[in-house]
């Protein structure tokens, strides 16, 4: 198992970080990817990942919900941090968490789009995959992503996927992956109906920990080892063994993030 998206820098994990990491390893989690969300957690993400090198892997980016008047200076700070360690033995594994989010506020809609394009440019320039967060902004996101996937070799994953089959097809046709997490275990989740026609080879697993814990742990602090519940649901959807789900999605993550 590989958790391709978990916020292990969150303070909820710090009191017993060693114990937490040990529990994930003992459950068979091979790697955990830790995305950044803005300039304020650069140090926290980097520090926690250096405590467990080759197990926790840092990413860096400006989350769309964190885009405000200072977005350009934030991007400059993030880009400097990214480039300082690029191509060193310890480096950022991806650009993320980035994207578009119009759910609560559209005040910075144009700035979000500009910031997304700039960070996609970093990904192309540095040959890194992207972790994409898109909420209530599908049309704009697809327009931007199509431009980049047509003219560039963009790699990446649509984080926390829960959308329609039609949009899922468009995403995988662009060569991107879908990140599947705990939401697939929720009682009224329609994702089960939408995934069956999407190749397993385009899926990676994630938690978005500490959020989005799967049933039967819904409402609790999420853990990477609970991806097992996600794999169980995927096994039912695709009619293959849990071991096969594990094998394919693990290889997908290793391919996408070059682990």
Backbone bond lengths (Angstrom), bond angles and torsions (degrees), N, CA, C in turn:
res aa  C-N    CA-C-N  psi(-1)  N-CA   C-N-CA  omega(-1)  CA-C   N-CA-C  phi
1 X - - - 1.466 - - 1.523 110.09 -
2 X 1.317 115.10 139.89 1.457 121.26 172.97 1.520 108.08 -129.36
3 X 1.318 116.36 125.86 1.461 122.07 175.66 1.521 107.19 -92.30
4 X 1.328 116.52 109.03 1.465 120.41 -173.80 1.522 113.64 -87.14
5 X 1.359 117.01 4.44 1.466 117.37 -178.78 1.526 109.33 -163.79
6 X 1.323 116.70 101.22 1.465 121.43 179.07 1.524 109.34 -149.32
7 X 1.325 116.32 131.87 1.460 121.59 -177.16 1.531 110.03 -89.74
8 X 1.314 116.06 70.17 1.467 121.78 -175.57 1.525 111.85 -72.77
9 X 1.332 117.15 -11.35 1.465 119.47 174.02 1.522 111.88 -75.34
10 X 1.334 117.72 -11.02 1.462 121.55 -179.42 1.523 110.42 -58.95
11 X 1.327 115.50 142.63 1.468 120.52 -176.04 1.526 112.52 -61.61
12 X 1.326 118.10 -20.59 1.466 121.03 179.53 1.527 112.87 -60.70
13 X 1.335 117.67 -21.65 1.466 120.96 -176.64 1.529 113.55 -99.16
14 X 1.321 117.05 -8.75 1.460 118.57 -166.34 1.532 114.57 -77.74
15 X 1.320 118.08 -24.84 1.467 119.63 -177.31 1.522 112.76 -66.06
16 X 1.338 116.85 -32.93 1.465 120.64 179.61 1.523 109.55 -138.95
17 X 1.331 114.99 54.47 1.458 119.48 -174.74 1.519 111.96 -63.03
18 X 1.324 117.69 -42.45 1.469 120.28 179.32 1.525 111.27 -59.60
19 X 1.321 115.81 -44.74 1.456 120.06 179.51 1.513 112.19 -64.54
20 X 1.318 115.62 -39.88 1.464 120.30 178.10 1.527 110.93 -62.22
21 X 1.322 116.31 -49.91 1.466 120.48 -178.86 1.529 110.52 -61.23
22 X 1.316 116.79 -42.48 1.459 120.80 179.97 1.532 111.18 -60.78
23 X 1.333 116.72 -40.71 1.463 120.36 179.70 1.526 111.64 -64.11
24 X 1.340 116.98 -37.68 1.469 120.26 178.52 1.537 110.37 -67.72
25 X 1.314 116.19 -43.38 1.467 120.44 -179.52 1.517 111.20 -63.57
26 X 1.322 115.95 -42.76 1.467 119.74 -178.93 1.525 111.94 -66.34
27 X 1.340 116.02 -24.83 1.467 120.04 178.49 1.520 112.69 -85.20
28 X 1.342 117.36 -3.58 1.461 120.58 176.28 1.511 115.58 100.76
29 X 1.334 118.20 11.55 1.470 120.66 175.91 1.525 108.34 -76.99
30 X 1.331 116.67 119.49 1.472 121.74 -174.74 1.530 113.00 -84.10
31 X 1.326 116.57 -38.59 1.460 121.97 -177.65 1.523 108.84 -147.69
32 X 1.340 115.78 152.38 1.464 122.20 172.87 1.523 107.81 -131.89
33 X 1.328 116.89 129.16 1.460 122.25 178.93 1.525 108.88 -100.38
34 X 1.341 115.88 133.12 1.461 121.75 -171.70 1.527 109.78 -118.08
35 X 1.333 118.67 103.45 1.466 120.86 -178.42 1.519 113.05 -80.93
36 X 1.335 115.63 152.03 1.447 121.64 171.17 1.513 110.14 -95.61
37 X 1.339 117.01 163.58 1.460 119.96 -178.47 1.528 113.79 -125.53
38 X 1.341 116.77 -18.21 1.469 120.36 175.46 1.528 108.84 -172.31
39 X 1.331 116.54 -172.75 1.457 119.23 -175.84 1.526 113.07 -70.23
40 X 1.334 116.94 -20.72 1.466 119.15 -175.56 1.521 113.21 -73.22
41 X 1.331 118.24 -20.64 1.466 117.84 -179.28 1.530 112.95 -113.31
42 X 1.330 116.45 18.61 1.466 119.45 175.18 1.518 110.19 -56.56
43 X 1.321 116.16 -51.27 1.460 120.49 -176.35 1.523 111.87 -64.81
44 X 1.319 117.36 -42.36 1.461 120.78 -177.53 1.527 111.63 -64.49
45 X 1.322 116.55 -44.78 1.470 120.05 179.22 1.525 110.71 -63.51
46 X 1.328 116.00 -47.45 1.465 120.29 -178.72 1.521 110.85 -61.85
47 X 1.338 116.59 -45.26 1.465 121.39 -176.17 1.515 111.74 -63.10
48 X 1.334 118.02 -47.45 1.464 119.88 -176.93 1.524 110.99 -65.32
49 X 1.324 116.53 -35.16 1.465 119.55 -179.95 1.525 111.93 -72.10
50 X 1.327 117.40 -30.88 1.464 119.77 178.26 1.527 111.88 -74.77
51 X 1.330 116.60 -18.21 1.467 119.54 175.16 1.524 111.68 -71.09
52 X 1.336 116.21 -26.65 1.468 121.69 -178.59 1.527 108.93 -132.51
53 X 1.337 116.66 64.59 1.472 120.22 -176.85 1.517 111.47 -61.42
54 X 1.316 115.83 144.70 1.461 123.55 -178.95 1.520 112.46 69.99
55 X 1.341 116.67 6.00 1.472 119.80 173.89 1.530 110.05 -123.55
56 X 1.335 116.59 -50.89 1.455 121.20 170.97 1.520 108.82 -96.78
57 X 1.332 116.90 134.49 1.471 121.76 -175.06 1.526 109.14 -125.91
58 X 1.352 118.01 123.91 1.461 120.76 -175.21 1.529 113.70 -84.52
59 X 1.330 114.53 147.60 1.462 122.04 169.44 1.526 107.35 -125.77
60 X 1.312 116.08 166.74 1.465 119.80 -175.17 1.521 109.21 -142.96
61 X 1.347 115.87 138.28 1.453 119.04 179.71 1.511 111.79 179.27
62 X 1.343 115.18 171.42 1.455 122.20 178.00 1.524 108.72 -110.11
63 X 1.320 115.46 108.78 1.462 122.79 -179.50 1.531 109.40 -63.85
64 X 1.330 117.99 139.51 1.473 119.12 -176.56 1.525 113.97 -59.78
65 X 1.325 118.24 -31.89 1.465 120.37 178.71 1.522 112.35 -69.65
66 X 1.327 117.17 -15.49 1.462 121.04 -179.01 1.523 112.71 -100.57
67 X 1.302 116.86 11.84 1.462 121.24 178.56 1.529 109.54 -86.67
68 X 1.330 114.67 118.56 1.457 122.66 179.83 1.533 108.34 -133.37
69 X 1.313 117.42 -159.42 1.469 120.99 -176.74 1.526 112.67 -60.81
70 X 1.339 116.60 -26.21 1.467 120.26 -176.95 1.526 112.75 -93.41
71 X 1.330 118.08 19.95 1.465 120.65 -171.92 1.525 113.08 -60.27
72 X 1.312 117.83 -35.78 1.466 119.69 -178.43 1.528 111.87 -69.40
73 X 1.327 116.43 -40.44 1.470 118.89 177.73 1.519 110.59 -69.15
74 X 1.328 116.69 -34.36 1.464 119.72 175.73 1.533 110.77 -62.86
75 X 1.307 116.25 -44.58 1.467 119.61 178.87 1.528 110.86 -61.29
76 X 1.311 116.94 -40.08 1.463 120.30 179.34 1.524 110.84 -62.12
77 X 1.337 116.92 -42.48 1.463 121.26 178.62 1.525 111.21 -64.89
78 X 1.330 116.74 -44.06 1.460 121.46 179.91 1.533 111.41 -64.22
79 X 1.324 115.81 -40.93 1.463 119.79 -179.32 1.522 111.39 -65.65
80 X 1.318 116.78 -39.65 1.470 119.88 176.64 1.525 110.89 -61.21
81 X 1.327 115.73 -46.62 1.469 119.88 -179.85 1.525 110.70 -61.72
82 X 1.307 116.72 -39.50 1.462 121.57 179.37 1.524 111.55 -63.95
83 X 1.312 116.73 -46.37 1.464 121.26 -173.97 1.528 112.67 -74.08
84 X 1.329 117.53 -27.99 1.466 120.49 -178.85 1.521 111.37 -58.91
85 X 1.342 116.17 -37.94 1.473 119.15 -174.84 1.521 112.96 -107.90
86 X 1.336 117.79 -0.19 1.458 119.12 -178.34 1.529 111.11 -60.72
87 X 1.318 114.92 134.66 1.470 124.84 -179.21 1.526 113.48 72.54
88 X 1.314 118.13 3.44 1.454 120.08 170.48 1.524 108.82 -82.61
89 X 1.349 118.19 162.80 1.471 119.95 -179.78 1.527 112.43 -54.50
90 X 1.325 117.36 -37.93 1.464 121.49 174.93 1.521 107.49 -106.57
91 X 1.326 116.50 115.89 1.453 120.03 -175.34 1.528 109.84 -147.94
92 X 1.321 116.12 173.67 1.463 120.85 175.45 1.522 109.11 -76.07
93 X 1.329 114.57 135.32 1.462 119.89 -173.90 1.527 112.22 -89.06
94 X 1.352 116.74 -15.58 1.466 120.81 -176.43 1.520 110.35 -162.21
95 X 1.352 114.87 166.65 1.456 122.33 171.06 1.531 106.96 -99.54
96 X 1.324 116.04 115.53 1.452 117.18 -178.95 1.510 112.53 168.18
97 X 1.210 117.20 151.34 1.456 128.10 26.01 1.517 108.42 -102.76
98 X 1.325 116.98 123.22 1.459 122.26 -175.83 1.531 109.42 -128.58
99 X 1.328 116.69 166.48 1.459 118.18 176.69 1.509 113.79 150.86
100 X 1.343 115.25 -147.75 1.458 122.95 179.91 1.527 108.94 -134.31
101 X 1.328 116.52 138.76 1.463 120.46 178.79 1.527 108.74 -147.04
102 X 1.348 115.94 107.77 1.457 121.58 179.97 1.534 111.30 -104.96
103 X 1.314 117.76 12.12 1.466 121.50 -170.06 1.528 112.42 -62.87
104 X 1.319 117.18 -50.67 1.458 120.83 -175.89 1.527 113.37 -97.75
105 X 1.342 116.85 -28.19 1.461 119.17 -170.31 1.528 109.54 -157.21
106 X 1.313 116.44 134.14 1.476 120.40 176.88 1.525 111.48 -113.27
107 X 1.317 116.53 14.93 1.470 120.64 -178.98 1.528 111.26 -57.01
108 X 1.339 115.89 -39.82 1.463 120.32 -175.10 1.539 111.50 -108.08
109 X 1.310 115.36 33.71 1.463 121.31 -177.08 1.528 112.18 -56.83
110 X 1.309 117.60 -49.94 1.468 121.12 -178.87 1.523 110.65 -67.22
111 X 1.317 116.76 -38.19 1.472 120.35 178.54 1.529 111.06 -65.81
112 X 1.332 115.92 -37.87 1.466 119.18 176.00 1.528 110.85 -59.83
113 X 1.313 116.31 -43.77 1.462 120.02 -179.81 1.531 111.11 -64.76
114 X 1.321 116.52 -41.93 1.465 120.26 178.68 1.524 110.97 -64.65
115 X 1.330 116.70 -42.24 1.460 120.71 179.57 1.516 110.88 -65.72
116 X 1.329 117.21 -39.11 1.463 119.99 177.34 1.523 110.63 -62.09
117 X 1.320 117.05 -46.46 1.462 119.62 -179.73 1.531 111.27 -61.75
118 X 1.318 116.70 -42.04 1.465 118.76 -179.82 1.524 110.91 -62.43
119 X 1.325 116.83 -42.50 1.468 119.51 -178.47 1.526 111.89 -72.64
120 X 1.327 117.54 -29.61 1.463 119.83 172.00 1.530 109.96 -65.67
121 X 1.316 116.18 -35.49 1.465 119.61 175.76 1.532 110.97 -62.35
122 X 1.349 117.11 -39.88 1.465 119.86 176.04 1.526 110.13 -58.93
123 X 1.329 115.41 -44.04 1.468 120.15 -177.72 1.526 111.27 -60.91
124 X 1.318 115.63 -41.71 1.471 120.01 178.27 1.526 109.87 -66.97
125 X 1.312 115.88 -47.31 1.465 121.96 -177.29 1.532 111.87 -59.78
126 X 1.330 116.41 -41.88 1.461 121.41 -173.46 1.533 112.87 -101.99
127 X 1.330 116.97 1.46 1.463 122.72 179.21 1.535 111.32 56.35
128 X 1.336 114.73 53.04 1.454 121.65 178.03 1.531 109.97 -120.14
129 X 1.316 118.00 148.32 1.468 120.22 175.29 1.518 110.95 -75.39
130 X 1.328 116.44 164.65 1.457 121.89 179.15 1.527 110.24 -117.69
131 X 1.339 114.53 147.27 1.469 122.33 172.58 1.516 106.69 -106.67
132 X 1.326 116.88 112.80 1.456 121.61 -169.79 1.526 112.31 -104.68
133 X 1.324 115.18 127.12 1.461 123.11 175.53 1.520 106.78 -109.56
134 X 1.344 117.46 117.33 1.459 121.45 -179.88 1.526 108.66 -133.00
135 X 1.332 115.47 121.62 1.469 119.69 178.22 1.527 109.06 -139.18
136 X 1.331 115.55 124.62 1.463 122.49 -179.36 1.522 111.89 53.77
137 X 1.331 115.68 34.29 1.464 120.34 -178.91 1.528 110.13 -148.23
138 X 1.322 116.18 30.02 1.465 120.94 -171.41 1.524 112.85 -60.33
139 X 1.327 117.22 -46.81 1.469 120.30 -175.76 1.525 111.37 -60.80
140 X 1.322 116.97 -47.44 1.465 120.10 179.93 1.523 110.91 -65.22
141 X 1.327 116.53 -40.56 1.463 120.13 -179.26 1.518 111.18 -63.62
142 X 1.322 117.01 -44.21 1.467 120.32 -179.76 1.529 111.24 -64.07
143 X 1.320 116.75 -38.79 1.469 120.33 178.58 1.525 110.72 -60.25
144 X 1.330 115.96 -46.06 1.464 120.22 179.87 1.524 111.10 -67.34
145 X 1.321 116.68 -45.61 1.462 120.26 -177.05 1.527 112.12 -65.52
146 X 1.322 117.24 -37.37 1.471 119.95 178.69 1.529 110.31 -62.22
147 X 1.307 115.91 -38.98 1.462 120.40 178.59 1.529 110.57 -60.48
148 X 1.328 116.07 -41.87 1.462 120.06 -177.89 1.520 112.63 -77.75
149 X 1.316 118.03 -35.69 1.469 118.72 -178.49 1.522 112.07 -77.50
150 X 1.321 116.58 -24.94 1.465 119.64 177.08 1.527 110.79 -74.96
151 X 1.324 116.74 -41.01 1.468 120.99 -172.96 1.530 114.43 -100.65
152 X 1.338 116.72 -9.60 1.459 120.50 -177.99 1.527 110.19 -140.48
153 X 1.311 116.06 166.45 1.466 121.09 176.12 1.525 108.90 -93.79
154 X 1.316 115.55 75.21 1.460 120.92 -179.17 1.520 109.80 -85.39
155 X 1.337 115.68 129.87 1.462 121.94 174.59 1.520 108.84 -111.33
156 X 1.338 116.87 147.41 1.448 117.06 177.04 1.513 114.12 171.44
157 X 1.333 113.70 -178.77 1.463 121.43 -177.92 1.515 109.49 -135.35
158 X 1.320 115.82 139.18 1.452 121.98 172.34 1.521 106.87 -85.93
159 X 1.326 114.81 102.71 1.452 122.82 -174.46 1.530 111.63 -66.93
160 X 1.345 115.11 143.11 1.468 122.69 173.86 1.534 111.23 54.67
161 X 1.319 116.08 51.67 1.454 120.12 -174.75 1.528 111.57 -69.34
162 X 1.340 116.05 133.78 1.462 120.41 176.21 1.521 111.12 -149.94
163 X 1.324 116.92 17.58 1.457 121.11 -173.89 1.511 115.09 -86.72
164 X 1.320 114.95 -165.95 1.461 122.25 -173.82 1.523 111.96 -78.72
165 X 1.329 115.22 163.67 1.462 120.84 177.17 1.524 110.77 -64.27
166 X 1.333 116.76 -39.49 1.466 120.74 -179.25 1.525 111.49 -59.93
167 X 1.326 116.44 -47.11 1.464 119.92 -179.43 1.521 110.33 -70.69
168 X 1.324 116.87 -36.95 1.467 120.06 177.00 1.517 110.69 -58.14
169 X 1.320 116.46 -41.94 1.470 120.03 178.50 1.527 111.40 -62.25
170 X 1.322 116.79 -41.17 1.457 120.19 178.89 1.525 110.85 -62.48
171 X 1.324 115.88 -40.03 1.464 120.22 -178.91 1.522 111.31 -66.20
172 X 1.324 117.02 -47.66 1.470 119.00 -178.39 1.523 110.97 -71.03
173 X 1.337 117.31 -28.72 1.464 119.77 176.17 1.525 111.28 -66.82
174 X 1.329 117.10 -22.19 1.465 121.55 175.69 1.528 111.25 -82.72
175 X 1.326 116.82 -2.01 1.461 120.65 179.50 1.510 113.66 88.82
176 X 1.340 117.02 9.24 1.449 121.25 179.76 1.528 110.70 -93.28
177 X 1.325 115.32 166.19 1.456 122.08 -179.76 1.526 110.19 -106.66
178 X 1.326 115.28 162.18 1.459 122.00 173.79 1.523 108.81 -108.95
179 X 1.334 116.95 129.98 1.459 121.58 177.01 1.520 109.99 -90.69
180 X 1.313 117.43 118.53 1.463 122.67 -175.54 1.519 109.71 -108.47
181 X 1.347 115.35 126.07 1.458 120.04 -177.44 1.508 112.98 -131.05
182 X 1.330 115.69 -155.96 1.445 122.55 -171.09 1.507 115.76 -60.87
183 X 1.325 117.72 -21.98 1.458 120.25 -178.52 1.527 112.12 -58.20
184 X 1.328 117.11 -26.54 1.460 120.11 -178.02 1.528 112.23 -67.87
185 X 1.325 116.52 -15.77 1.471 120.46 178.55 1.527 112.27 -91.70
186 X 1.339 117.77 -7.29 1.465 120.65 -176.94 1.531 110.12 -71.03
187 X 1.303 116.31 146.65 1.462 123.19 -170.15 1.522 113.56 -54.23
188 X 1.333 117.84 -49.45 1.461 121.18 -174.10 1.525 113.65 -101.21
189 X 1.313 116.39 21.03 1.465 120.02 -177.94 1.531 110.90 -71.09
190 X 1.334 116.27 125.89 1.464 121.11 179.91 1.521 112.61 -86.45
191 X 1.321 116.03 -3.13 1.462 120.12 -177.98 1.524 111.70 -59.82
192 X 1.322 116.97 -31.98 1.471 120.36 179.03 1.525 110.96 -57.00
193 X 1.330 116.77 -39.59 1.464 121.53 -179.26 1.525 111.74 -72.79
194 X 1.326 116.91 -29.60 1.458 121.13 -172.63 1.521 114.16 -88.07
195 X 1.318 117.53 -15.55 1.462 120.14 -172.43 1.523 114.76 -90.26
196 X 1.307 117.37 -23.83 1.465 120.31 -167.17 1.527 114.18 -57.23
197 X 1.346 116.96 -27.86 1.466 119.78 -179.43 1.526 112.83 -92.45
198 X 1.333 116.59 -1.45 1.466 121.00 -179.90 1.522 108.68 -92.60
199 X 1.322 118.64 127.79 1.477 120.12 -177.63 1.527 112.19 -59.86
200 X 1.313 115.41 138.43 1.468 120.61 175.40 1.521 110.99 -56.04
201 X 1.312 116.18 -28.33 1.464 121.06 -178.13 1.524 112.85 -68.29
202 X 1.331 117.52 -4.52 1.475 120.58 177.64 1.527 112.01 -112.35
203 X 1.326 117.49 15.67 1.457 121.24 -179.75 1.518 111.35 -113.20
204 X 1.333 115.82 141.57 1.464 121.78 166.93 1.527 107.43 -127.54
205 X 1.314 116.35 159.74 1.457 121.46 -176.40 1.519 110.62 -102.59
206 X 1.335 115.87 151.46 1.456 120.72 -178.46 1.526 109.17 -158.04
207 X 1.336 115.78 168.05 1.458 120.20 175.93 1.525 113.19 -118.01
208 X 1.329 118.12 -34.80 1.464 123.58 -166.47 1.527 109.85 62.37
209 X 1.324 116.21 27.55 1.465 121.53 179.00 1.530 109.61 -55.30
210 X 1.333 116.67 141.77 1.471 129.02 10.61 1.517 115.01 -86.28
211 X 1.336 117.56 10.01 1.458 121.56 -176.40 1.531 111.13 -95.64
212 X 1.330 115.74 172.47 1.471 123.70 167.73 1.531 114.22 58.13
213 X 1.309 117.69 39.49 1.460 120.22 178.82 1.529 110.41 -62.24
214 X 1.321 117.41 140.42 1.462 120.34 -178.36 1.526 112.34 -76.49
215 X 1.325 115.94 160.15 1.458 120.56 167.63 1.531 106.80 -63.84
216 X 1.323 120.66 132.25 1.461 129.68 16.94 1.532 114.22 -98.03
217 X 1.334 118.64 18.02 1.466 121.39 -177.84 1.524 112.08 -108.44
218 X 1.317 117.11 15.69 1.461 120.55 -176.67 1.530 110.32 -56.21
219 X 1.327 116.30 132.82 1.451 121.63 -178.59 1.515 113.39 95.61
220 X 1.342 116.85 -11.35 1.455 121.30 178.53 1.530 110.27 -94.86
221 X 1.314 116.28 169.77 1.458 121.03 172.07 1.522 108.24 -66.01
222 X 1.302 117.16 124.99 1.461 120.68 -174.73 1.524 111.59 -73.40
223 X 1.346 115.32 156.07 1.461 121.77 178.02 1.523 109.51 -137.84
224 X 1.323 115.82 148.17 1.461 120.96 -177.30 1.529 112.12 -60.64
225 X 1.310 117.43 -34.76 1.473 120.14 -177.70 1.525 112.62 -65.13
226 X 1.326 116.78 -19.13 1.462 119.43 179.63 1.519 112.84 -77.15
227 X 1.322 117.08 1.92 1.464 120.87 168.73 1.525 110.33 -57.11
228 X 1.316 116.64 -22.67 1.470 120.64 177.97 1.530 111.23 -55.00
229 X 1.327 117.82 -35.74 1.465 120.73 178.83 1.524 111.24 -69.88
230 X 1.321 116.03 -34.60 1.462 120.94 176.55 1.529 109.78 -66.55
231 X 1.325 116.57 -43.27 1.464 120.52 179.00 1.520 110.98 -62.63
232 X 1.312 117.12 -36.75 1.463 120.66 178.78 1.528 110.67 -62.18
233 X 1.337 117.43 -42.78 1.465 121.06 177.75 1.524 110.95 -65.20
234 X 1.315 116.84 -42.51 1.465 119.93 178.98 1.517 111.40 -64.55
235 X 1.315 116.99 -34.18 1.463 121.25 176.75 1.523 110.76 -60.06
236 X 1.316 116.52 -40.64 1.468 121.10 179.18 1.528 110.89 -69.70
237 X 1.310 116.93 -40.23 1.466 121.07 -178.17 1.523 111.60 -65.67
238 X 1.336 115.99 -44.29 1.465 120.60 -173.42 1.523 113.63 -95.06
239 X 1.319 116.89 -8.72 1.461 119.67 177.15 1.515 113.78 68.07
240 X 1.318 116.46 32.98 1.468 121.31 176.13 1.520 108.22 -127.93
241 X 1.319 116.72 169.21 1.457 120.69 -177.21 1.527 111.76 -70.25
242 X 1.317 115.79 158.36 1.458 121.08 174.68 1.528 110.14 -60.69
243 X 1.320 116.47 -37.42 1.472 120.10 178.33 1.524 111.04 -60.52
244 X 1.343 116.35 -37.36 1.463 119.71 179.52 1.529 110.64 -70.30
245 X 1.329 116.71 -40.16 1.466 120.50 175.12 1.527 109.51 -58.82
246 X 1.316 116.22 -45.90 1.465 122.10 -179.96 1.528 110.33 -60.05
247 X 1.313 116.10 -47.97 1.472 120.89 -176.62 1.525 111.25 -61.80
248 X 1.325 117.06 -47.95 1.461 120.64 -175.12 1.527 111.43 -70.04
249 X 1.328 117.31 -47.38 1.469 119.40 -177.47 1.529 111.93 -68.42
250 X 1.319 116.45 -32.50 1.465 119.41 176.44 1.527 110.53 -65.69
251 X 1.322 116.22 -43.38 1.461 119.55 178.24 1.524 110.78 -65.80
252 X 1.337 116.79 -37.82 1.471 120.33 177.19 1.529 110.78 -58.27
253 X 1.337 116.00 -46.11 1.469 120.36 -179.00 1.523 110.88 -64.84
254 X 1.332 116.50 -41.49 1.466 119.58 179.16 1.519 111.21 -64.07
255 X 1.313 116.94 -37.14 1.468 121.26 178.38 1.521 111.14 -68.35
256 X 1.332 116.48 -49.16 1.461 120.73 -176.36 1.522 111.78 -63.78
257 X 1.341 116.74 -45.19 1.462 120.22 -173.82 1.537 112.83 -100.38
258 X 1.336 116.04 4.61 1.468 122.15 177.76 1.534 111.97 53.23
259 X 1.310 114.53 49.91 1.456 121.30 178.99 1.534 111.33 -80.41
